[in-house]
Amino acid sequence: MNTTPIEKSDLTDSSAQNLVNAGDSLSTRLADMEGMYKDIGLTPDQIDKFEDDYKRKVEALKTHGRGTYDKQSIEATKDQSMRTVTSNEEYQRYLDWKKNNPVQY
């Protein structure tokens, strides 16, 4: 498992770049997840809870990461947030979706 920190400037995928940028870029990244929400079958309430939890955790990464982000930490944050709002079946659909739609860094 590679846990080498990456600098913001090292990210090439626009989705990943949006995730780690400051300000409203996280909102842009979350908007990019709408297809995932639909494929998994999340309710509006689940989406709101996921986004609130995810935003809070990403802000913690920004604050404690001091400008560097580990790829695995970013994905683990999304996984943890998704796990908190989904049933076992929905979470499995999320994992399947993620496998078929990998984020490229």
C-alpha positions as CSV (number, residue, x, y, z in Angstrom):
1,M,0.0,0.0,0.0
2,N,1.5,3.3,-1.1
3,T,0.9,6.0,1.5
4,T,3.2,8.6,0.0
5,P,1.6,12.1,0.4
6,I,0.8,14.0,-2.7
7,E,0.9,17.7,-3.2
8,K,-2.2,19.5,-4.5
9,S,-0.2,20.3,-7.7
10,D,0.5,16.6,-8.3
11,L,-3.2,15.8,-8.8
12,T,-4.2,15.6,-12.5
13,D,-7.8,14.3,-12.4
14,S,-10.2,17.3,-12.1
15,S,-12.4,15.4,-9.7
16,A,-9.5,14.8,-7.3
17,Q,-8.3,18.3,-7.8
18,N,-11.8,19.6,-6.9
19,L,-11.8,17.5,-3.8
20,V,-8.6,18.9,-2.4
21,N,-9.0,22.6,-3.5
22,A,-10.1,25.1,-0.9
23,G,-13.4,27.0,-0.8
24,D,-16.4,25.8,-2.8
25,S,-14.5,23.2,-4.9
26,L,-15.8,20.5,-2.5
27,S,-19.3,21.5,-3.6
28,T,-18.3,21.0,-7.2
29,R,-16.8,17.6,-6.4
30,L,-20.0,16.6,-4.6
31,A,-22.1,17.7,-7.6
32,D,-20.0,15.3,-9.7
33,M,-21.2,12.5,-7.5
34,E,-24.9,12.8,-8.6
35,G,-24.5,9.8,-11.0
36,M,-23.2,7.7,-8.2
37,Y,-26.1,8.7,-5.9
38,K,-28.5,7.6,-8.6
39,D,-26.8,4.3,-9.3
40,I,-26.6,3.4,-5.6
41,G,-30.2,4.5,-5.0
42,L,-29.6,7.0,-2.2
43,T,-32.5,9.1,-0.8
44,P,-32.2,12.9,-0.5
45,D,-31.8,12.5,3.2
46,Q,-29.0,10.0,2.8
47,I,-27.3,12.3,0.3
48,D,-27.5,15.2,2.7
49,K,-26.1,13.2,5.6
50,F,-23.3,11.8,3.4
51,E,-22.4,15.2,2.1
52,D,-22.4,16.8,5.6
53,D,-20.2,14.0,7.0
54,Y,-17.9,14.0,4.0
55,K,-17.4,17.8,4.0
56,R,-16.6,17.7,7.7
57,K,-14.0,15.0,7.2
58,V,-12.4,16.6,4.2
59,E,-12.1,19.9,6.1
60,A,-10.3,17.9,8.9
61,L,-7.9,16.5,6.2
62,K,-7.3,20.0,5.0
63,T,-6.7,21.4,8.4
64,H,-4.6,18.5,9.7
65,G,-2.9,17.7,6.4
66,R,-1.3,21.1,6.0
67,G,-1.7,21.1,2.2
68,T,-0.8,17.5,1.4
69,Y,-3.3,14.7,0.9
70,D,-2.8,11.0,0.8
71,K,-4.8,9.2,-2.0
72,Q,-5.8,6.5,0.4
73,S,-6.9,9.0,3.0
74,I,-9.2,10.8,0.5
75,E,-10.8,7.5,-0.6
76,A,-11.1,6.2,2.9
77,T,-12.8,9.4,3.9
78,K,-15.4,8.9,1.2
79,D,-15.8,5.3,2.1
80,Q,-16.3,6.1,5.8
81,S,-18.9,8.8,5.1
82,M,-20.8,6.5,2.7
83,R,-20.8,3.6,5.2
84,T,-22.4,5.8,7.8
85,V,-25.5,6.5,5.7
86,T,-26.1,3.3,3.7
87,S,-27.5,-0.2,4.4
88,N,-25.3,-3.2,3.7
89,E,-26.9,-3.6,0.2
90,E,-26.5,0.0,-0.7
91,Y,-22.9,0.0,0.5
92,Q,-22.1,-3.0,-1.7
93,R,-23.6,-1.1,-4.6
94,Y,-21.4,1.8,-3.7
95,L,-18.3,-0.5,-3.7
96,D,-19.4,-2.0,-7.0
97,W,-19.9,1.5,-8.5
98,K,-16.5,2.6,-7.2
99,K,-14.8,-0.5,-8.8
100,N,-16.4,0.3,-12.1
101,N,-15.7,4.1,-11.9
102,P,-12.2,4.5,-10.4
103,V,-11.0,7.9,-9.5
104,Q,-7.7,8.6,-11.4
105,Y,-5.1,10.7,-9.6
